[in-house]
Amino acid sequence: MAVNRKLLGIGLFLVATLLFVGCDTDNTKSKKDTSESKSAGNSAKVVQKKKKHEKLKVIARMQTTMGEIVLELNKEKAPITVANFVEYAKDGFYDGTIFHRVIRGFMIQGGGFTKDLAKKKTRGPIINEANNGLGNYRGTIAMARTSDPNSATSQFFINHRDNNMSLDRADGNPGYAVFGKVIAGMDVVDKIASLKTTSVNGMRNVPVEAVVIEKVTIEE
C-alpha cells in the first residue's frame, strides 16, 4: 500500500510536469506566431509604401545636344506642376527648344524658345506650388515665371547651386515651385552652365553655343 502511494505520487508529479512543459511550449509557439504575424504585417507595409512611391515616381529623360539629363519628378509633392510638365513633354513641345538663359553658379533655364529665339505659344498658366516643402537646392528643377506667382507655363530651370535662401517660399516671397531633381547628368548641367553667354535682341545670358533640347521622354 505504501509502495502504491509512492508510485501514485511520482505519477502525479510526472503528469504535472508534462502539463507545465506543454503549457510553456504552447505559450512560446503563440509568442512566435504573434512575432511572425507582426513581422509579416511590417513587411506588407514596406511593400505597400514602396509600390506607392513607385506609382508616384515619374522619370523624364531630357536629351540635349550636350548629353542626357535624367530627372525624377515629384508627383506627390507637386502634382499640378508635374502633370503640366509631363503634358508639354508628351506633346513634343520641348523638342527643339533651347536653354536660352544660363548663369553659372545660379541656374540654367529653358523650355520656351526655339533655336532662333522665337517664343513658343503655350497653354494657360498654372498655380504656384512653391509651398510643397521642396527646396531650390543644387540639381533640383523648378518652374520659371514672371513677377506674378501664378504665371508659370512651360519654362523651367535647373538650379546650378543651392538657391533655397533666395528662391524658396517665405514671408513676402511667393517662391519658385520645385517639382523634381536631377538623378543623372548633373555633369551635363555643369557643362551647360559653363558656356559663354551674350545678349541677343534684349535677351541676356543667352549661350553663344546653342544647347538644344532634342527630346523629353517620360517614363511613368
Residue pairs with C-beta under 8 A, 6 or more apart in sequence:
56 74
56 75
56 76
57 72
57 73
57 75
57 220
58 72
58 73
58 75
58 82
58 86
58 180
58 218
58 219
58 220
59 70
59 71
59 72
59 73
59 183
59 218
59 219
59 220
60 70
60 71
60 73
60 85
60 86
60 89
60 180
60 216
60 217
60 218
60 219
61 68
61 69
61 70
61 71
61 216
61 217
61 218
61 219
62 68
62 69
62 70
62 71
62 94
62 185
62 213
62 215
62 216
63 213
63 214
63 215
63 216
63 217
64 99
64 188
64 192
64 211
64 212
64 213
64 214
65 210
65 211
65 212
65 214
66 188
66 191
66 192
66 211
67 185
67 187
67 188
67 191
68 184
68 185
68 188
69 158
69 182
69 184
69 185
69 186
69 188
69 189
70 182
70 183
70 184
70 185
71 141
71 180
71 181
71 182
71 183
72 180
72 181
72 183
73 82
73 85
73 86
73 141
73 179
73 180
74 82
74 132
74 134
74 178
74 179
74 180
74 181
75 82
75 83
77 129
77 132
77 133
77 134
77 179
78 129
78 132
78 134
78 177
78 178
78 179
78 180
79 129
80 126
80 127
80 129
81 126
81 129
81 143
81 152
81 177
81 179
82 179
82 180
84 123
84 126
84 152
85 156
85 179
86 218
86 220
87 123
88 94
88 111
88 123
88 154
88 216
89 216
89 217
89 218
90 218
92 215
93 120
93 122
93 154
94 110
94 111
94 154
94 213
94 215
94 216
95 213
95 214
95 215
95 216
96 114
96 115
96 212
96 213
96 214
97 110
97 111
97 112
97 113
97 114
97 120
97 212
97 213
98 110
98 113
98 114
98 115
98 207
98 210
98 211
98 212
98 213
99 108
99 109
99 110
99 192
99 207
99 211
99 213
100 109
100 110
100 112
100 113
100 117
100 203
100 206
100 207
101 108
101 109
101 110
101 157
101 203
101 204
101 205
101 206
102 108
102 109
102 192
102 193
102 195
102 197
102 205
102 206
102 207
102 211
103 160
103 193
103 197
103 205
104 160
104 193
104 194
105 160
105 161
105 193
106 159
106 160
106 161
106 163
107 157
107 158
107 159
107 160
107 163
107 193
108 157
108 158
108 160
108 189
108 192
108 193
109 144
109 155
109 156
109 157
110 155
110 156
110 157
110 211
110 213
111 144
111 154
111 155
111 156
111 213
112 119
112 120
112 122
112 144
112 153
112 154
112 155
113 119
113 120
114 120
115 210
115 212
117 200
117 201
117 203
117 206
120 154
122 153
122 154
123 153
123 154
124 153
125 145
125 148
125 150
125 151
125 152
125 153
126 143
126 150
126 152
126 153
127 150
128 143
128 145
128 149
128 150
128 152
128 174
128 175
128 176
128 177
129 177
129 179
130 149
130 168
130 169
130 174
130 175
130 176
130 177
130 178
131 169
131 175
132 177
132 178
134 140
134 177
134 178
134 179
135 162
135 164
135 168
135 178
136 142
136 159
136 162
136 163
136 164
136 166
136 167
136 168
136 175
136 176
136 178
137 159
137 162
137 163
137 164
138 159
138 160
138 161
138 162
139 158
139 159
139 181
139 182
139 186
139 189
140 158
140 159
140 178
140 180
140 181
140 182
141 156
141 157
141 158
141 159
141 178
141 179
141 180
141 181
141 182
142 156
142 157
142 159
142 167
142 176
142 177
142 178
142 179
143 152
143 155
143 156
143 157
143 176
143 177
143 179
144 152
144 155
144 156
144 157
144 176
145 151
145 152
145 155
145 176
149 174
149 175
152 177
157 176
158 182
158 189
159 167
160 189
160 190
160 193
167 175
167 176
168 175
168 176
169 175
182 189
192 207
192 211
195 207
195 208
195 209
195 211
196 207
196 208
196 209
197 204
197 205
197 206
197 207
197 208
198 206
198 208
199 205
199 206
200 206
